[in-house]
Amino acid sequence: MRLVTTSLLSLLALGSPFLFSVSGDGADWPCWRGAARNGSSQEAGWSWHWETNGPPVRWRGCVGKGFSSFAVVEGRAYTLGNSNQTDVVFCFEGSTGKVLWKHSYACDLQPLSYEGGPGATPAVHGGRVFTFSKDGHIFCLDAMTGEVEWSKKLEPWLRREGDWKNNWRYAGSPLVFGNRLFLSAGEAGLALDLKDGDVLWESAAGHPGYSSPVPFYSPGGDALAFFSGHAVFGVEAASGRHFWSVPWNTLWDLNAADPIIYESRMFVSSGNGVGCALYDLTVDPPREVWRNKHLMNTMNSSVLWQGLLFGFSDSRLSCVDWNTGEERWSTLDLRRGSLIVADGKLVLLSESGRLVVAEATSREYRPLAQAKILSGRCWTTPVLSGGLIFARNAAGDVVCLDVSKPPPAP
């Protein structure tokens, strides 16, 4: 099938305020990688001009082990952690750190070669919070009270002949798109009804990988990209029907970074020496435009900003040209880490807990401000919302930093 994305997608990759499925103002960050699912924030009016000790700390807390990032909507921050073989969903008052509610359920920590705990980030939509655990628990919770509206567990899908349980179980964050909830399960996704969790379609048995669903548009309607353990699949959102697939094999099937789709092209990247490639989606099957090893996203996704890809290539932070694949610059300054883009700046968190703000430019790596904000292992992407930065480490230590601009002097 010939597939052409629309100009609307161009706006998204450039940081458009268009929301796929969420409500709230431009400061909200309602799900994994933000409202447009591209790692780019609409936040403006924040400051990186802080003192030597770093930005003021609003509050600190602990949520238990895990790697779930934050969803922030209408001043509330949501995340997950695991303590004593129990997952806990937290709802904080974003400005104070007051715990407004918690929801817990039994779930194995599963610390295989790392700390373990939940990896998926909550999605907030229409006054409800949707979560997905490592072991396949799905919850729909009231965003104000934490009350369970419905829940499911994916055990039946794991028992199908041909299904392959991930070494590190489920890690993809839930996506609300239209009136459906999409999850990375099976070969190429699973669709549930938002109102009651009923299964609307399910893909064939297979290995789902560790990335999250990526929504995009095709001439035939809404579509999704699923990065599985062995390929990237483009599917029709309404039915799960395959448009195309791109084979992609990685050691340990560790495909964790989300694909990036912009102007009818798709960027794919993984670590373990594999590298990255850009594909033209206007032909069937998709045609490879370029391939190299300038970006090897082992875990965290790159961000596309004004024709440039910024991301962590194993232990290097790199800037790569979207159209040509040319490396513009790279640095070992942060080693491994994660990032988002906000107001033309890279907001970076290193594996060792150093927060850095740098220019999002092709010319050079140019840090503007930095501060040590956490200890331990930090693999989780920070979030900027409402003048606050939310960050955490693997042990579950959470810090909220005030980066709002002070009011002008009278």
Secondary structure, DSSP 8 states (H G I E B T S, - for coil): ------HHHHHHHTT----SS--S-TT-B-STTTTTTSSEE---SB-----TT-S-EEEEEE--B-----EEETTEEEEEEEETTEEEEEEEETTT--EEEEEEEE-----SSS--S-----EEETTEEEEE-TT-EEEEEETTT--EEEEEE-HHHHTSTT----TT------EEETTEEEE--TTT-EEEETTT--EEEE--SS---S---EEEEETTEEEEEEE-SSEEEEEETTT--EEEEEE---GGG---S--EEETTEEEEEETTTTEEEEEETTSSS-EEEEEESS---SSS--EEETTEEEEEETTEEEEEETTT--EEEEE-SS-SEEEEEETTEEEEEETTSEEEEEE--SS---EEEEEE---S---S--EEETTEEEEE-TT-EEEEEE-B------
